[in-house]
Amino acid sequence: MPSRTSFIYHPDALLHNTGPGHPERRERLETMVAHLMTTDLWQKLDHARPEEAKIDDLTLAHAKHYVEWVQKSIAEGETLLDEGDTRVCRESWRAALLGVGSVLQGVEVACGKEKRNVFCAVRPPGHHAMTSRAMGFCLFNNIAIGARTAQKKHGVERVAIVDWDVHHGNGTQEIFWHDPTVLYVSLHQYPLWPGTGSASEVGEGPGTGFTVNCPMAPGSGEKEYAAAFRDTIRPALKKFGPQLLMISAGFDAHKSDPLANINLDSTTFAMLTRMLRDAVATSTTCGVVSVLEGGYDMHALAESVEQHVSQLIV
């Protein structure tokens, strides 16, 4: 029987060069793929390479002037797209288009005839990218564009995005802040960069109540995360009844990650994946689309992705 789980990856994601010492570097994907190839999972996955996204795809979640500015800046040789650490090279434009393209292909697989679960191994990540601003290693909001594509092209009315990256996905929150058709749920260390994501941030106007933030104190571990899922996230998902579940799958809440202070083990991500799948089992009509975000300890990232993907295989 063919696998119902797709692994979408393009090696040209490695061309995105952020410079010496940058935490979001090509070794993240190289180590992850090399590790997965040594496991039994590798042969169970359906492997696919994406095509580049189009400008019209990007503008589903971003202002056109912003997309044009990113393209022009990269073409002219700029190496920094914000005031902090969103570094790029000339090949970053293709890598970013392939990242978005990976998620678009994932949505097609999950919401089309196949109904497969999907893991998109992309870089640069996306959940800090706002409507008109690059931020936090992110150029375009891969998962937000994917959610909009599911609604526009596949007739999905309700999308849930669960973001367990250790940093709050301020870009995804901003894009869907007024939108009652997308439930955005985030667990993240708080306070921590970018400083957003308090429990009081719940959306605005028609989107009120469709943003759910679960700020986690430094030092939190599996027990605290499981409680947040049980007490807050599961009820929110049950009430919303998403047709499509998307996961902003960052793995920097691992205890070995250098950029945060949360104490999860690799196996915790298997548990979180099971809990999410169980919570939406009666409402979803599509496969799960999981999209890589952060994770900056190479060994911890590789093991955590293995644990996560093992629970997407059905």
N, C-alpha and C positions, 0 to 999 in steps of 0.2 A: 504494500500500500504506500503511495507517495506521501511524503511529509506534508502536514498542514501548516508548517511553519517555515517562513522565508527569512533568509539572512541576506540583507541588501547592503552591498559594499562595493566601492570602487577604489582601486589603489591610487588613483590620482588625488584622493583626499590627502595623501602623504605629501603632495607638492606644496600645500599650504605651509609656508615657512614663517614661524613667529620669532625666530632669532634665538641666540644662545641663552640658555637658562630660563626660557619661558615655560611655565608649567603646562600649557596647552600645546604639546609638541607631537610630532609624527610618531614617536615611540609609543604613544598611547594606543594607537590602532595597530601598529606593528606587533607589539607585545601581546595584545588581546587576540589578534588573529592567529599568531603563532601558537598561543596557548590553546585556543579552541581546536586547532588542527590536531592536537595530541589527544583530544578527548573523543569519546564515542559520539558526542553530540554532532560533530562536524559532518559525519556521514548521514545523519538523520535530517539535516537541514536542506532546504531547497535554496541553492545559491543563485543570486541574480545581481547583475550590474545595472545601475540606473543610467538614464540619459540626463542631460542638463535641463534644468527648469527654464522656462521662458520668462521674459520680463512681465508678461501679463499674469503669470503665476505669482510672482513676487508681490505684485500690487494688490493681491487679494488681502494682504495684511500690512503692507507698507505703502507710504505715500510715494507716488511716482518720482517726485523730485528727489527723494532720499535715495531710491534705487539708482537713479541716474548719477547722483553725486558719488555713491560708492563705486560704480563702474568707472566713472571719470577719474576719481582719485587713485584707484588701483592702476588704471592705464597710464597715468602720469607718473607713477613710481612712488606715490606716497607709501609710507611704511607704518603709519599710526593713524587710526580713524577716530580716536577719541582722545580725551585728556589723560587716559590711564594706560591700559595694557591691551587694547584691541589692535594687535599688530598684523600686518599683511605683507604680501609680496605680489609680484605680478601674476603668479599662478593662483592666488587666493580667489580670484573671481570665478575661475572654473571649479575650484574645490567647493565654493559656496553654492554654485548652481547645481553641482552634483549632490551636495547635501540636501538641498531642497528637493531635487529630483528623486532622491532616494525615498523621501517621505511621500512624495506624490505617487511613486510606484507602489509603496507600501499601502497607501490608501486604496489604490486600485485593486491590489491583491486582497485586502481585508474586506472591502465593501463591494467588490465585483462578484463574479460568479464563484470564485474560489473560496472566499470567506476564510482565508488563512490568517493565523497570527503572524506577526512580522516583527523583526528586530532590524532597525536601521542603524548601521555602524557609520556614523558621520562625523566629520569635523570640517569647518569650525562648528561648535555648538550653537544653540539658538535662543534659549529662553530669556536672555537678558536684552535681546534686540527689540527695540520699541518701534512704534509706527514710523518715526523719523529720526532714529538715533541708534548708532552702533554702541555697544557697551559690553564689558565683561567677557571678552574674547569672541563675542557674537556679532555677526554681520546681518543675517536674516533669521527671522524666527521660524525655523523649520517646522515646528509642530503646529504653530498657529496657521501657517499657510496650508498645512495638511488638513487641519480641521475645516478651514474655509472651503477647501477643495472637496472634501467629503460632502459638505452641505450643498455646494453649487453643482457638482457634477454627478453625485451619487444619491441625491435625495435624502441624505441623512438630516434629520431635524434637530436631534439633540446629541451633542458631543460632550463627553467628560474628559478633561485633561487632568491627570494626577501627576504632580511634580514632586518627586522625592529627592531631587538634588539638594545638597546641603545649603546652597545659596538660594534665596527667594527668587522666583522667576518673575521679576518685576516687569519684564517686557510682555510676557504672555498675559499677566494681569492687566496691564494697561490696554492691550489690544482688545480684550473682551470685557472691560470694566462696565460697559453699559449694555451688555448682551445677555439676555436671558436664555439663549439657545445653546450657550457653551458654559458648562460648569467647570470653573478652574479651582482646583484643590492643591494646596502646597504644604508640605512638611519641610521645615528648614530650621537651621540653627538661628536663634534670635536672642540678642542682637548679633548681627554679623553683616558684612558687606552683602548687598547694597544698602542695607538699613531699612528696607521696606518689609512688609509681610506681618504686621501686627494682627492680632485676632479681630481688631476693630475694623479692618479693611475688608469690606463685604460687597463692594460694587456700588453702583450709583444708578439712580433713575430706574428704568426697567430691568437693569442688571443687579439691583439690590438683592442680596442673598445668594447670588450665583458665583461669588468669590468666597472661598472658604480657606482661611489661613490657619495652620496649626504650628505656631512658633514653638520650637523645642529648645529647652535650656541647654547650654554647654554641658557636656558630660552625659547627656541622655543616651540611653542604649536601647536594646531590643524591647525591653519591658515597656518603656515609655512610648516607643513607636507603636507597639501592638495596641496599647491602650488608646492612642490617638486614632488608630484605624477603627477600633471597636466602638469607641464612644462618639466620634465625630464624623469620620470619613465614610464609614459604612452606611450610617443613617442618611447622610447627604446624598450618596449615590443611589440608595434605594428610593428616596423621595424623588430624585431627578429622573431616574429611569433612562439612562443614556442608551442610544442605539449603537454608538461607537465609543469604545474606551481607548484613549491614547495615554501613553506614559512618557513623561519627561524623565528619562531614566539616567539620572546622574548618580555616580557611585562614590562621591566624595564625602558621604556621611560614614564611610568606613573608618574604623579606629586608626588605621595606618595613614590616612590621607594627611598631607602636610598643610592644607589650607583651612582646616576646621577642627572642631573639638567635639565631635559626636562619636559614639563608641559602638557602631554596628560591626558585626562580622559579615563575611561574604554570604554565609548561609541565611542571614537576616533577609537578604534581597529575594531569596527563594520564598520565604514566608510571606513577605509583603506582596509578591506577585500572586501567590495562591489566594491571599485574602482579597485582593482586588478582583481577580477572576470570579471568585465565589460571590462577591458583592453585586456584580452586574450580570450574573449568569442568566437571570430571568428576563432581562430587558434588552440585551444587546442582540443585534441582528447581523453584526459584522465581526470579523476577527479583531484581535487586539493589535494596535500599532504602537510599538515601543521605539523611542528615539533616543539615542545616546546624547547625554549632556556632559556633565563633568565627571571627574575621577582622575586624580593626579598622582597616585602611587601606582606604578605600573603593575606590580604583582597583585595588589588588592583589586585593581580595576579588572584585570583579566579573570581572576577567580570569581569576582562578583558578577560579571557578565555571564560567565558559565552557569552560575547558580540561577540567575534570572532567566536566561534562555531555556534552561532545563524545564522550567515551569510553563513556558510558552509552547512547548512541544506537546501536541495532543494527537 
